Amino acid sequence: MVALSSPLSPSSNHLASALNYLILALNLMKSVCAPIHDNDIDETLAKLENIHKLHVPRETLAEEYISGMKFALHMGQTIADDYQSFMLKYGDESNIAAMLRGSAREQEREVIVGLFGQEKISRLWKRWKGSDSGVWTDKLLDVVGSLEPLMASPDLLPPPLIMSRVDLAEAQTLFLGLIITASIRSLVPQLSPGRLSVLYRDNQDALQKEATFTERLWTLIGADPFANDHATTESDLDGIVEEVVSLWRMRNPDASGDTLTKETELRDMTRQIINQEAHPVRELLKKRLLDGLKQRIAQPIIPREKASGPNHISAGRALKPVARLKPSKGFPSDQPEADLLVTGIGDPAFRVHMRHILHILRMVQSWVESTWNDILVL
């Protein structure tokens, strides 16, 4: 309906443009209507698409447009009626979400059991989890925290987690980005509001650079899992190094004659943090973050207190929108969770990404426990 009511684009043949909008609207209707209506929409679409818009009389175009509009309006009302009937039958959206999830669980089990067989799934799960008495989420976090890409190494996950591989790969990318960015941040730690006020007074440009430093690092590191290409290039590496040196220089305008030596040290340390996977700072922060996530994920969700301001801070590249079902009582991971506090990873921008990782882990945990509960107890 929005497409049909939108203004026509500039054209020398307004009827032809109107027919194009009508075809667009009908295709959208087909994507959301019940399958029983597909044939009716296909017939009308075929009729409209076969019209030679530039060669038939305008009267014919007008007649076909009016006929098509009548059909579209009728179909729009039919779809609305179908939706109302569906809602009356199944209740509110949370019930529908629960129903769809239940159906998805059944289909996932059917596909995975069909591929591997129940006995092999149990055997592979036991082998993956190991013989220790720890919870399976600890093993999952060890995999997420490793540097071996999940999308390139399918054998890292047992059958019950195969369908969650994309989500876990997203968490893995965010995790690695957090560790590298926080390690670099340690070279020029975040200053307290009081220290910033004394250092810069009313210099708004300097305060803005301080406030957005972590976001700029995140962008250059390319830790956004939705970016088309999030591999860090050599030019990105040079940019990261210069960001660190520039911030240090801004904080130390009256530095003594050893400025060049200090800047060289900062450049070397920044490159070492990025290039050395076993760098001591990275290893320390990785252990802290893994321990914090393991402790949190082993406990029930700690609700996040509602704030009067925005409930999130944008950092790095903007994430592409992702379709999400509305919250339902039967899916704990939909509940907002309190921030995870980890020493050395306290920047507000980091908390956003930690909350994102935690949500993914909760989502996978809830899904696997509700879909494969008989396997988890083995």
N, C-alpha and C positions, 0 to 999 in steps of 0.2 A: 504493500500500500504506500509505503514511503517512496519507493521508486516511481510508482505511478503518479504520485502527487508532486514529484520534484519538477522544477522548471526545466523546460527543454533546452538542450544545448543549441548554440547558434547554428543555424542551418538554412540553406536555400530551399529545403523541402521539409517543412515542419511535420507533415504527415508521416514521412519516412522516419524521421527522428522519433516521433511518437510511437510508431510500430516497434522500433528498436527498444525503447523503454518498456513497452508491453511485453516483448519477448524476454527481456531481462527479468521482469517481475514474475512471469510464468515459470522461468527456470528456478527462481528463488522459491516459489511456492512448491515446486516439485521436490525441492531439497528438504522441505519441512512437513509435507503432507503425509498422510497415511498411504502406503503402497497401493491401496485399492483405487486411488484417484490418479495414479500415474498414467494409465492409458488415455484417460480423458484429456489430461494436460498435454501428453505427447501428440495427440491428434490435432489439437488447436495449434501447438507449436509448429508442427509440420506444415499446416495450412498457411500460417503466417510467414514462415521462413522460405516458402516456395514462391512467394510473391516477388516479382521483379519490380522493386519499388520505384525505379527510375524510368520504367517503360510502360507501366499501366496507367490508365486514366486516374485523375485525382479522385473522381467519384468512387471508383473501385477501392482505392486506398482508404477513403473515408468509411465506406461500408464495412470493409474488413476490420478496420480499427474499432468501430462501434461494436461490431459483433464480438471481437476479441475482448473489449473492455467489459461487456456484459458478462462474458464467461469468467473473466478474472474476478469481477466483483462477486459473482455467485460462488466461485471457488474459494475466495477469501472468507466468505461467510460460512461455507461448509467446513473449512479448516478451523475456524473459530468455534463452531459448534462441536466439532470433534474434540477439540481441546477441552471445552467445558465438560463434555461427557466423560472424558478421561479423568479429569480432576474430581468430578463427582464420584466416580467409581473407586479411585485409588487414594483420594485424600490430598493432603498438602504436599508441597515439593519435597519435604524431608522424607516422606513415605515413598515418594517416587524415586528419590535418590537411593534409598535403602533397597528398593526393589531392583533397580538397575545394577547396583553393586552385587546383589545376590545372584542375579543372572550372570554377571561377568565372572564371579567366582566359580560358578558351575562350569562355564565354558572353559575357563583357564584350566581347571582340574581335568576336564575331559581331554583337552589338547595335550597337556603335559603328560598325563598318564598314558595317553595313546602313543606318544613318542617314546617314552622311556620304560613304561611299565611300573607298577606299584613297588615291586621288590627292588628294582634298580634305583628308584628314587630314594627309598629308605637307605639303601647301602651308600649311595653317593652323599646323602645328607650326613650320615654318621661320619664318613671319611672327612668331609669338609669341616664339620664342627669339631672333630677331634675327640679324644678320649677324656679330656679334662671335664670338670664339673661346671665350668663357666657357662654363662648364658650365651645363646647363639648371636645376640646382637653385639657382643664383644668381638667375636670373630668377624662379623660383618663390618664393624668399624675398622678393624685391622686391614681389611681389604680396601675399604674406601680411603684409608690413610696411606696406602701404599702408592708407589709411583708407577705401578704397572697399569696402563689404561684399561679400564673395564670393557670398553667397546672393542678394543683390539684383542682382548684375551677372554673369550667366553668361558674358558675352563675355570676361571677364578670363582665362579658362582655355581651352586648346586641347582638342580631343576626347579625347586620351589621359588627361587629368586630370579630365574631367567626373565620373566615378564617385567621385573622391576629394574632391569639392567640399565635402561635409559635414564631413569630417575636417579639411580645410584651413581651413574657416570656424571650426571649434573652435580651431585653432591661432592663427588671426587674433585671435579674441576674447581668448585668453590673452595673446597678444603685446601687444595694446593695454593690457590690464589691468596687465601687468607694467610697461610704460613709465610709465603714469600713477601707479601706486602707488609705484614706485621714485623718481619725480621728487618726489612729495610727501614721501617718506621722507627725501630729501636736506635738507629744511628742519629736520628733527629727527633727525639721523643716529643709527644704532644705536651704543650705548655699549659699550665693552669690559667684560668681567666685573669687572675690577679697579675701573674707574670706577663701575660700578653698586654694587659693595660699599661703596665710600667714600661714595657719594652717599646711599644708602638704608639701609645697614647691615642691620638685621633687619626692615625694613618689607616684609613679604611682599605686601601689597596693591599697593604701588608697584612691586615687582619683577614681579608678575604683569601689571600694566598695561603695563610696558615689554615684557615677553615676548610679549604678545598684540597689541601695537599694529598691526603689519603685517597680522595676520589681520583685525582690525576694519576697517582701511582697505579691504582686499580685499573684504570683505562689503559695505561701504557703496558701493564703486565698482560692485559688481555684475558682476565680471569672470568669474563662473562661467558657462561656456557652457551648462550643463545647467539653469540656473535658468529658471523659467517666464517671468520678466520681468526681464532684467538691465539695463534702461535705468536710468541714474542720475537720480533725481528731485531736485527742488529741496530737499526735506527731507533727502535723502541728502547733498546738497552741503553743507547747513548742518551736518550731523552730521560730515562729513569735516573741515570747518574747525574745529569745536569739538574734535575729537580732537587735531588738531595743536596748537591753543592750550592745551588741557588738559595735554598732555604737556610742552610747554615750561614752563608754569606750575609743574608738579610738579618739574621739574628746577631751577627758579629760584625757590625759595620766598622768598629774601631779595633779590629784584631791587629796584633803585632806583626812583626816581620815574618813570622813562620806561617803566614796565611797560605802560601803556595804549598808548603809541606802538608798542612792539614787538609787542604782540598785534594791533594794527590792521595792521601790516606783514605779519605772518604770515597773517592772514585774507586780505589782498589777494593775496599771493603764491600762496597755496593755490588761490584762485579762478582766478587767471591760468593756473596750471599745468593746471587741469582744462579751462578754456574755450578756451585758445589752442592750437590744434593744432600751430602752429609755434613753440611756446615753446622758448627756447634749451636749457633743461635736458632737455625731452622729446626734442628733436632730437639732443642729444648722446648720451643713453642709447639712443635708437633706433639710432643709427649703431653704437654699441658692441655692442649685442645682435645686430644684423644681421650685422656683421662676424664676431662670435664664432660665430654659427650657420652662416654660410657656410664658415668655415674648418673647423669641426667636421664638417659634413655632407659635405665634400669628402674626408674621410679615413675610413679603416675605423673601425669602432666601437672605442672605448677602453673596455675592460671596467671595471665598477664593482667596487671592492674590497668583499668581504663584511664587514659589520660585526656586532658582537655584539649591538647594540641594534636598534631598529626601523629599517627601511630606507626609511621615508618619514615626512614630517611633514605632518599635516593642516593646511590653511590655507584660509580663506574658507568658503564654503558647502560642505557635503558633496556629493561627486559622486554621481550616481545610478549604480548598478552597471551595468556594460556587459559583455555576453558576449564573451569572448575565447577564441580557440583556444589550447590549450596549446602551449608552445614546440616548434618542430621545427628540425632542423638546416638545413633549406632556406630559412629565412626569417630573415635577419640582424636585422631590427628587433625580434625578440623577445628579443634578448640585453640584459641590464641594462647600461646605459652610465654611465660616470663623469660626475660633475657638470660642468656648463659654468660656468667662472668668468669673470664679467664685472665689471669695475670699476664700482662704483656700484650694482650689483644683487647684493649679497652676502648679504643677509638669508637665513637658512635657509629661510624660507617661499618666497622667490623661487626658490631652487634647485629646489624641488619643481615649480613651474610651468614652469621652464626645461626640466627633465627631461621633463615632460609634452609640451611643444612639440617637443622633440628627438625623442621617441619617435614622435609623429605624423609628423614629417618623414621619419624613417627608414622608417616603415611605408609611406608613400606612395612614397618613393624605391625601396624594394625591390619594391613591387608594380608600379610603372610600368616599371622596368628589366627585370623578368621577363615582363611582359605585352606591352610595346611596344618591345622592344629593336631591332627593325628600323627603327622610326621615329626613335629616339633618335640613331642614327648618321648621320642625314641632316644 
